[in-house]
């Protein structure tokens, strides 16, 4: 997490970024789906978190502080670090000399916006079958489908020597390049 650029000024770093990110991930893994939810998780678990990580925090960061910290991060930078970390974790997976990766697209629950007439966001994820790790994901353009997104994700992940599984929609004679 030290590789992630902290967008805050030096004076505004009351809460260390690595702990804000870790606690946010833990909160989301336990069901939080908002900044208030992350704040509640940290507030409820503050004592054991302080003890475990030897923190000197007097209180949990406010949900507005969490929003400011997390929204200031670069999604591209976090995705690149995530992919690097997943690739390192995934170093030894193989089946009979072949590596297997499944690609699948999903609509993100609750991401549609009826008020602004926006469709649900869709992402395409690359999943290492043996280790059950997500190797990366990419947002599918609203006016497109999985096919160009899959081709872009495959290029970015550099997994040419792997066995790739995809939905039947990818079995078309004419492929976009």
C-alpha positions, 0 to 999 in steps of 0.5 A: 500500500506504500506504492499508492500516492496519497493525495493529501497535503502533509499537514492533513494526514491524521489518519495513515492511508494504509490503515484507511485502505485496509479498514475500508477493505475489511469494512466492505468485506463485512458488508459495508457499502458506503462511507458511513458504513466504513465509518461505522465499521471502524468506530465499532472495531476501533479498540481491537484495531488500535490494539492490533495495529498499535494506532494512536487514533482518538476516534474513527475518521468521520465518513466525510474524511473517508470520502475525501481520502478515498475519492482522491485516490487514482483508480488507475493506480490502484488497479495497476497495483492490484493487478501486480499484487494478484500476479505475485500471489498467483505465481505458482498456479498451473494445471498440467503446464497450462494456466487457466483464466476465466473472463466474465462480465457482470452488472454492478448491483445498485449502479443504475440511476433512474433519475439521470437515466443511466444504465447499470455499470458493467465490469469484466473480470479475469479470474484465475481458476486454480487460485480463485484470485481476481487478476484484474477487471475493466469497465465495459463501455456503456455503448459497447459489450464484453467483446472489445473489453475482453480483448483489451483486458487480455492485452493488458494482463499479458496472459497469451500462453494461458487457457482462456474461458469466455461466454458464448458471445465471444464465439463470433467469426468477425472479431474487432481488433 
